């Protein structure tokens, strides 16, 4: 069974949680929300013990298999989450996934959270899991219309009312980034200026305040080659939520890839690059500005930094990701 991430809550209303679920796709927030819904459903069904496993090495797959085959000593029902950043399963991973499809899953629910997985439908391991009854939950890039509907629903849920011009400003500001939009909605909900109806002036001021010390403030500082400000914002974000390093690194990886593509193509090809990357018109000028501010060598170096941070986050390389990021910003600031 395959279902869109936005429909999973409704789908599970009158159904039991399958033994095996796979979550992946291009919308980080929808992936996370789907995971939260599955966790809650498992809890309602009595799966009170939850175990999280990170899958990045061959040995991790064997650990997962062992856990699936061994009963818990403390709880008869157990939820196991396997998290991985793989895009495609290599031969070893594929064999383990095929094996998982043959396991009886006695008193166990398994969630495979593989957000970066890319088009697995033609693989044998995927077909084996589907035949075993796996529930596939996919998030896809939202069309402008679907994105607008999502924002309307989320504002309504948060009991926030915006004038039409304020709503248009909110949409324009976030340009398809659902995660950033939800973070702004959360902040608006608890803002001291949360009045009955928020107009365009209030929204513009609040969004500007929000962006200064957030991931988007960090991104703007980076695009302006203002490395010292980027360092200060990174330090502030780390103090507030150290787990935001994953999202920062996602932006670094994506943005530097886009800038490298722009640097290597003609201006006539820019539109195709932006369309493929789902970059809205208002964002495009920021990328073009960054292209003039950041030399190709700096872009390549920052992309290498993102790869290093990714390895550290996965445990494939020793180090502190926040320290590595801040040191890089300082080195750039004083060159």
N, C-alpha and C positions, 0 to 999 in steps of 0.2 A: 504493500500500500504506500502510495506517495501522496504527500499533502503539502500545501504551502504553509510556511511558518506562521503567517498571519491568521490561519484558520485552525491551528492546532487546538486551541482552547475549546472551540465549539465542537470539534471532532471528538474530543475525549469526554465531553459532558456525560454521555450515556454509554461509554465504552471503557473497558479495562485497559490499563497500560500494557502494551505488548512486552514480551520478554526482551526484545531487542529493538532499539531505536537508533537511527543515524541522523545527526543534525549537521548540515553544512550549507554554505552559500555565501553570497557577497554582502549581506547586510548584518554587520556585527550585533547590532541591537536586537534584531529579530531572532538571531541565533541564540543570544543570551536569554531572551524572554521565553523562547521555546524550551530551553533547558530548565528554566525556573518552573515552567508549567509542568514539565515531566517530573521534576523533583517533588512538587506539591502533590501531584497525582499519586506518585509512588508512596509518599507519606500517608496519604488518605487510605491507601490500600494495605497499609501495615508494613511497608518496607522502611523501617525506622533507622536502620544502620546504613550510612552512606559512606562509600569509599571512593576516593579520587586517585587515579593513576595517570601519570604523564608518560606518553609513548613517544620516545624519540630515538631509541636504540633498539637493536635486535633483541637484546636481553629483556627489554621492557615487555615485549610481546609474550615471552615465556612467563613472566610474572603475571600478566593478565590471564593467560590460559590456566595457570595454577590456581589463581583466585577463583576462577569460574568453576573449576573442578573440585575445589575444597569447600566444605560447609563452614559457616561461621560458628565459632564457639559461643558467641554472645547473643546472637539474634538469629531466629530461624529464617527471617526474610531480610534480604540485603540488596541495596542498590549500588551498583558499581558504575562509575563514570570513567571512561577512557578518553583522555584528551590528547590530541595530536595536531601538529601543524602541517602534516603531509599534504601535498597536492596530488600525488599519485602513489599508490602502494607499490613498493618494489617487490621482487619475487618472494622474499622472506615474509614481508607483511601480508602479501596476497595469500600465501599458504596458511598463515595463522588465521586470517579472516575466513577462509574456507573451512578451517577446522572449527572455528567458533560456530559456524552454521550447523555443525553436526552435534553440538553439545546439548544436553537435555535441559539446562537452565532450571534446575530444581531449586525453587525458593530464591531465585536470583532474577533481578532485572538489570539489563546492561544498556547503557547509553554510550554510543560512540559520538563524541563531539569533535568533528574534524572540519572546522569552519573553512579551511582553504582547499578542501577537496575539489578537484576539477573533473567534471564529466565522467563519473565512474560507471555509467549505465551499461557500457559494453564489456566490462571486465567480468571474468568468471567469478571472482570473489563476490562481486556485487550481486550477480544473478543467484549465487548460492544463498546469500543472506536473504534476498527477496523471497526465494522459495521456502526458506525456513520461517517466514512470517514477519520479517523485519518491517518496521514502520520508518519510512524515509520522510524527513522533514527538510524542506529546501527553502532558503531565502534567496530572492533574486533582486536585482536592481529595480527600484521602484520607478515606474513611469512618472512624469510630472503630475498627472492626474491622481495616480495612486498615492504618491507622496503627499499631495495636498489633502487627500481624504484621511491619511494617517495623522497629519498634523491637526486637522479639525477634530478628529476623534480624541486625540491625546489632550488637546486644550479643553475639550468638553469634560473629559474625565477628571482633569485637574481643576474644574470649575473656574476656568479663566475665559473671560469674554474680551475680545478685541474688536475694535472698529475695523472696517474693511481695509482701510489704508494701513492700519497697524498690522493686520494679518498679512497683507501683501509684503510689507516690510520684513516681517518675520520669515516668510517663505524665501524672499530674496536674499536675506542675510545668510541663511543656512544652506541654501542651494542644493537640496537633495540629500544632505547629510542628516539622516534620521537620528543617529546617536547624539550628534551635537544639538539637534533641535530638542530632543527629550531632556538633555541636560539643562538647556535654557528654560524649558517649561518647568522643570523641578525648581530652578532658582526663582523664576517668576512667581511661582505658587507661594513661596515663603518670603517674598520681597516685602519690605515695609510699604512699598508703593503699590501693592496689590489692591486696586480699587475695583469697583463694580465693573467698569469698562476701561480697558487700557487703550489709550490713543497712540497715534504714531509717534508723537514727541516722547512720551514716556518709554515706549518700546525701544526707540533708537538710543535713548540715554542708558537704559538698563542693559541692553545688549552690548553697548560699548564698554560699560563697566565690567560686565561678565568676561569679555574677551581679553582684558588686559593681563590677567594672571591665570589664564587657562591654556589648554593645549593649542588653541587657535591664536592666542597671544604669542605663544612660543613659535608657532608656524609663521606668523607675520614678522616676528623679529628675525627669523631665519631668512625669509624672503628679502628682507631689507639689509641682510648681512650685518645686523646689529647683534653681534655674538655675545656681548656683555649682557644685554637685556635678555637674550635667550637663556644665558646662564642663570640669571636671577629668577626668571620665570620657572625654569626647570627645578631650581632649588625650592621654590614655593610649592610647586605641584608635588614634589617628593614628600614634603612635610605633611601635606593634606591627604595624599593617597598614593602610596608608593607603587600600587599596582597599575597606575596610569602609564607606566613605562611601556607596556605592551601597545597601547593605543598611540603613544608618541612615536614608537618605532614603526608602527604601521603607516603613519603619515610620512615619516622620513623616507621609508622604502618606496611608497607610492609616488610621492612628490619628486624625489630625485630621479626616479625612472622616467617620469613624465618630462622633467626638464632636460634630461639627456636625449630623449627622443626629439624634443623641440630643437635642441642645439644641433642635431644631426640632419634635420629635414629643412625643406624650403618652407617659406611662409604660406605657400599655397596648400601645404599638407597639414598645417596646424589644425584646421577644422576637423579633419579626420582623427587626429590624435586626441583632441578634446572630446569628441563624440565617443570614441572607444573607451576613454577613461571616465566617461560620465561627468565631465567638468562643465558646470553651467556657465552661462555667458558672463555673469558678474565675477566669477572666480578667474576666468581666463586672463583678465588684465593683470591679476596678481602674479600669475605664472610668467606672463610676458615681461613684467617688471623684474621679477626675480632672475629671469634669463639674462637681463642686462646687468644686474647687480652681482651675480655669482659667476665666476669664471668656470669653464668646463672642468678644470682640475679640482676646484672646490666641490663642485657637484659630485664628481666621481669619488672624491675623498669622503664626502658625507654619506654616499651610498654604501661605501665600504664600512663606515661606522655603523650604519643600520644593520648590515650583515653581521657585524661583530656583536652588536647588541642582541640580535636574534639568537646567535649561538650561545651567548651567556644566559639568556632567558630560558633556553632549552636545556641548559646544563652541559652543553657540548664543549664549552670553554669556560675556564675559571674567570672570576671577576665580579665586580659590582656594576650593574648596568647604569645606575644613576651616576656613580662616580665617573665611569667611562664617558658618559654623555657630557657631564659638566666639565671634565678635563678637556674634552675636545672643544667645547665652546670657548673656554678660556684660552686655549692655544690659538684658536682662530682670532680671538679678540685682540691678542697682543702680537700678532704677526705683522 
